[in-house]
């Protein structure tokens, strides 16, 4: 049985590692915050979802700044998705409080499984992606879907954003970079709504957040390309694992 100190250290290190995931991968990595809060900390999903939003924002914002500096953010497509996402975020955020806990677990667990599969598929096919044209309605569709999932499931809906961007024709690096921008805006909007409707686990969230905040001190010493190649498939498998645990 873990002592309180060991548990706090585990949560802190989880925040640090997930922060690195988020900065490198964009969509998908932030879902691990929700996985840690539900399966490891033991929070109810309805509490873990809004807590994961406030924890993820520092790492998401840093990831966005990093991607912006290396010019991986496609603002045109990102803005199309954000505009379409707003109605979905509002509906998802305010309907989440009325969803029974068991159904909530099944919804989030299903999102995890789909998202983990998307991360793995994107990793396998990333070399085949090329920038191509797209129809505005496609960006609007993925934006609305992502907004709804972020509103209901917090950042567990983030891989929908990254996968949607990849399907729209962005390269792997462009999809990851643009996802950090879209998710930073969407999670901020959803968090504001949850502040009025939800309960937060501030103590557990703070420890995770501290780990995420010091991500910039660690990530600048890493070879980002090598880390990305190794951690992306691992991330997909971990997300699927968290999804399975939601059904148990």
PyMOL commands that set and color helices and strands:
alter all, ss='L'
color gray80, all
select helices_A, chain A and resi 4-25+31-40+45-69+75-98+101-128+136-167+172-197+202-213+215-219+224-247
alter helices_A, ss='H'
color red, helices_A
deselect
rebuild
show_as cartoon
